Amino acid sequence: AGSSMGMAIDLVAENQADACVSGGNTGALMALSRFRLKLLPGIDRPALVSALPTISGRKTWMLDLGANVSSDADSLFQFSVMGAALAEQHLQQAPRVAILNIGAEEIKGNDLVKRCAEMLTQTQAINFIGY
């Protein structure tokens, strides 16, 4: 026995499902995901993700869609790593990674966003293109 949400997460963990969609409590979903699914090395917590269609017919993936009340620069960096890994699986090539910010200029944004951008600029593992 267990919750339907837990059972759905277990199916993903057992490779019997590729994804889990839930209309339930987001906090519960994130907690179950964190403890029942394997996280990538160096990743501390999961993030909500959504694939959005673009005008060109491609998809763009967005992470950290509201389940985390507050995130630090390290978490945003980790979300970038997860997003890049997900996109690479779909695109079969290294994706371009950007940070959604209040503007494209490097002076815009809060310290958290600027620190994450600095971290992404310093890694060779991600094709960071800025804001």
N, C-alpha and C positions, 0 to 999 in steps of 0.2 A: 504494500500500500504506500501511497505518497500522493503528493499534489500532482495535478495534471501538468503544471509548469515544471516540476521536478522531473516528471517522467519524460517530458519533451526534451529537456536539457540532457537527460541520460541517453536518449536516443542519438543525440548529436555526439555525445562523448563516446558512444559505442559504434560510431560510424554507420548507424542505421538511418540517419537523417543528416542533411547538409546544413540545415538552418532551423531556427526556432522562432516562431512568431507568437507573441503573446499579447493579449488584451488585459493581462493582469497587472499587479503592482510592479512598477519598474524597479523599485528598490529590491524587492524579493527576487526578481529575475536576475539582477546584477549580482546579488549575493550567491544565488544558486550557481550562476555561471562561473563565478570566481572559484568556487570550491569544487565544482564537479567537472569542469573543463580544464584541459591543460593550457596554460598560458605560454606564449612564446618566451624564450629565455630573455631575462632582463625586463619583463613586463610585470608590473605590480597589480594591475586591475584591468578589467575589461572596459570597453566603451561601446556605446550604442553606435550603430553605423546604418547609413541609408545610401542606396545607389540612386542617383538622380539623373534623369535623361538630360542631354544637352541639345542645343539646336542642331549640331552637326550629326546627331544620331548616336554619339558615343555616350558613355556613362561617366559620371564623376562620383566619387565616394566621399561622404562627409562623416566624420567621427566626432564623438563627444556631443551628442545631440540632446543633452539635458539630464542625464542620469547622475552626473557628478555635479554636486552643488558648487564645489570649488575645486579647481585643479591647480597644481603648481607647474612650473616650466618642465620639470622632469616628466610629469604625467602627460603633458601636451606632446613632448618629444616621443614618449612611448606610444601615444595614439598615432603619431606620424609613422612610426615604425610598423604598427599594425595595419594602418591604412595602406602603406606602400606594399606590404606583403600581400594583402588582399587584392589590391589593384593589379599587382604583377601576376597573380594567378589567373586573373581574367584577361589581361591584355597580352600576356606572354612576352612582356618586355618591361624594362624598368619604367615606372610611371613618374610623371612630374608631380611634385608635392608642394603645396602652398599652404599658407596660414590665412584663414579668413580673419580680416582685420578691418578697422574703420577707415583704412586708406592704404594705398600702395606705397606711400613714402616711408622710408625707414624710420623717420622721426615720429610717426604716428603709432598709436597703440600704447597699452600700459606696459609696465616693466616685465610682467609675466610673458606677454607675447614677444617682446623684444628679446628676452633671455632665451626663449624657445627658438626664435629665429637664429640667434647666435649659435646655439647648440646644433641646429640643423645645418648651418653654414659650415661648421667644423667637421661634419661627418662626411665620409666618402660613400657611405652605404645608401644614402638617399639623394635623389635628384631634386634638391630643394631649389625652387624658382622664385621664392620670396612671398610677397603678400598678394 
